[in-house]
Amino acid sequence: MSYRTLIAIPVYNEVSHVTAVLDQVKHYADEILVVNDGSDDGTAELLATIGGITVMDHPENLGYGAALATSFKHAVLGGFDVLVTMDCDGQHQPQLLQRIAEQVFSDEDPYDMVSGSRYLQPFSENTNAPEERRRINRQITACLNEELNLSITDAFCGFKAYRVSSLQDLEITVPGYAMPLQLWVQIADLGWKIAEFPVPLVYVDETRSFGGALDQAEERMAYYRTVLNGELERRGMTQRFTADCGKASS
């Protein structure tokens, strides 16, 4: 049985990467959505010249989470079976798109999400991640496993495949980079069936900014805990993420 798959790529100021990434993605995907999240560096004008893709524009920069929420809505309204999300900065390998999409329906009981993990197995393509980012990922991942009874190895990988019918149950309200944390809380609360999929660890630009105070590690950790606890409270869950959560594993 064949499944209709949409590849969605959030884009913000990626004029130096978007053409090369889309050229590769077209080899492995028939239906591609690019969510241009208010780019002001010429990305929007460049996308207008590229055929074979659907572009949805946010008139201003709303954030990574907001771009993914737009992708979710488009996949649901478009009647797709599988949505695969990937970044546009060269970290994710388009040749893996078909494989991760196929994993969603690889079992008699389909997966609601198959999440890329850069820490499941080594790859020859692996690069060194900035230690601060790896440490925070490690600690947040441990917190999620402890408090939500998950068994994941990578909390922040953006390379994911979703069963589109399950996306209708999500309520994504966090617009920025912390959106994956809201997602994990909802996944645990909804009892989604999930799996991880090994992908290479590739950092093309180690200097990328989260913006403002979030570039400071401790400020970012505090913000992540605020998002997590806010979502737990919103959904009436009793767990809490404290400053000590996950530190034994970091």
N, C-alpha and C positions, 0 to 999 in steps of 0.2 A: 504494500500500500504506500502511495506517495503522499507526502505532506507538504502543504504550502508554507514556505519559510520566508520570513522577512528579516533582512539584516539591517539593523539600525545603528547609526553612528552619530553620537552627539559631537558637535563641532563648535569650538570657540577660538577664534583667532589662530587658525591652523593653515594659513596661506602657504607655508613652506612644506607642509606634509600632505595636504588633502588630495592633490592630484595623484601623487605616487600611490597613496593608500587606496584610493578608489580604482585606479588602474589595476591593482592587484585583486581587490575584492570582486571586480567584475568577472574575473576568471572563475570564481567559485559561487557566484550568487546571481540570480535572475532579478530579484526584487530588492532594491536597496533604498532605504530612507536615510536622508541626512537631515538632522535637526540642527539648523544654524542658530546658535544661541546668542544672537545679538553681536556677531563679530563686526569689528570696525577696522580690520587690517587689510581688507580686500578679499577676504574669504568669500563673502556673499557674491561679489561680482564674478569671482572665479567659478563658483558653483553654477552660476547661471550659464556658463559656457560648456558645462559637462553634460553630455547626454546619457540616457539610460538610468537615471536616478530620479527619485522624488525628493524634493527639498521642502521642508517646513521651516519657516522663519519665525523666530521670536524677535519682535521689534527691538527689544533691549535684552541685555544679558541677565537671565534669570537664575542660572546656575545649573550644575551638572544633574542634580536630582530632578529639576524641572524639565530638562531636556529628555531624561529617561521617562518621566511621566508622560510627556508628549508622545514618545515612542510607544509606550504601553497602550495609550488610547488609540493611536493609529492602527496598531496591530489588531486590537479588539474590533474596532469599527470596520477594518478591512477584511475581516473573516479569515485571518491567517491561522495556521495550526501551531507554528513555532516562531518565536522571536529570538534572534540572536543579537546581543548588543556587544559592541566592541569600540575601543577608543581610536582616535585618529592621530595619535602621536608616534606611531611606529612600534608600540610595545606589543601589539597583538598580531598574530600571524594569520593572514587570510586563508592559508592552505588548511587551517584547522576548522574553518567555519562549517563545512559539511559534516565533519566528524562529531563536533559538539552538538549540532542540531539533531543528528541521528540518535544521540544518546537519550533524548527526551522520550522517545517511543521504543527504546530498545528492550524494555521489560514488558511483561504481560500487563502489569500495573504501571502506567506511564509515570515518569517523573514530572513534578511540577516545575522544578528548576534544576539545571545542571550548571554548576558554578566552576569557573576556571580556578585552578590553584597553581601558584608558582612554586609551591613548596612540597608537592607530592613526590616529585622525582627529579633528579638532575637531568639537564639537557646540555649539549655541547654549546648551544647558543647563549647560555646563561651569562649575565653580566652581574657586577656587584651592585646591589641595591644600597642607597644611602643608609648608613647604619641607624640613624634616627628613625627613618620611616619603617625600616624592618622591625625595629624594637617596638614601635607603637603598634604595628600590625600584629606582631606576636602577642603583645599584651592584650589588645582588644579581642583577638581571636580566642585567647584563653578565657577571657571574661565571658564571651558569648557561649563558649562550651560549658563553663561552670554554671552560669545562671540560667541558660536556656536549654540545657541538656542537648546541645548540638555536638557534632564530632567533625568540625571543619578545620582546615589548615590555613586558610587565607580569607580574611574578612573583607578585603578591599579590591579583589580582582574584578575589573569591569567586563571581562570576557565571560558572558553568561548566555545560556539558552533557557527559554521559558516555554512552558505549555500555555498557549495564549488563553485558553479557556479559564485558567487559574488566575490570570492577571486581573480579572474582574473583581476579585475579592480583596485586592490591595487598595489601601488609602494612602497614597504617597503625598505628603505635605511638606517634607523637608526639601528645600530647593537646591541646596549646595552639596558639597563633597561628603557630608555626613549622611546623605540619603541611604547608602547601603546599610547603615546601622538600624535605621527605621525598618528597612526591608527585612533584616534578620529577625527582629522582634516580631514582626507580623508573620513571617514564615513559621516561627516557633508556635505562635498563638494559633495559627490556622492549621497546624499539623501537616504542613507540606511534606511530600516525599522529595528528598533532594539527594544529589550525588555531586561529587567533585570530579573535575576533568583536568589532567595534568597539562600545563602549558609552560613554555619557557619563561624565565625571569629576565626581562629585557628592559633596561632603563636607557632611553635615548637622551633625555635631558634631565640631569640630576638637579638642575637649578630651578625647576618649575616651582612657582609660588602658589600657596593656598590662598594668599591674600591677607594683608594686615597682620593682626595679632596671631592668626592661625599658623603663621610661619614659625612661631615659637612652639617647640614640642609640648611643653607643659600646658600652654594655653589650648593647644589642639586637643590634648588628652582631656582637659577639663570640659571642653565643648562637646567632645564625643560622649562623655559620661552624662552631660546634660541632655543631649538628644536621646540617648538610650533610656534614661530614667523618665524623661518626658513621655516617650512612647509607651513604656511600661505602665505609667500612671493612666495615660489616655485609654489604654485597653483593659484597665482594671487588673493588671497582673501584679503580683506581690513581690517579685524579685527586685533587688536594687544593686546598682553598680557603684561600688565605692572606690575611693582612691587606691585601696590596696588590691582591688580585684585584678587577678592575673599576674601580679608582680612575681609570684613564685616561679612562674613559667617564662618570665621575660629575660 
